Amino acid sequence: MSDNTISIKNAFILSPNKNFEGKKSVLIKDDIIAEISDGIEENNVDKIIDATGKILLPGLVNTHTQS
């Protein structure tokens, strides 16, 4: 991935415990979620993704297969 820091803003977040978190922003640094909050300072962000009207949910991991 060429961008080291990504901000996803205005996303409706569905948490792993099936709770609706509401409209939040997510900061990703080096492919790791670094912050989830109401707003993230975007001065030092390489890429900004506006997720207005979109749902952000955790990735699904299939533990029944071997790699």
NORQUIHU-V68549 format. One record per helix or strand of 3 or more residues. SS is the DSSP state (a for helix, b for strand). FROM is the first residue (numbers start at 0). TO is the last residue. If there is no record, write none. Layout:
SS:FROM:TO ; SS:FROM:TO
This chain:
b:4:13 ; b:19:28 ; b:31:36 ; b:46:49 ; b:54:56
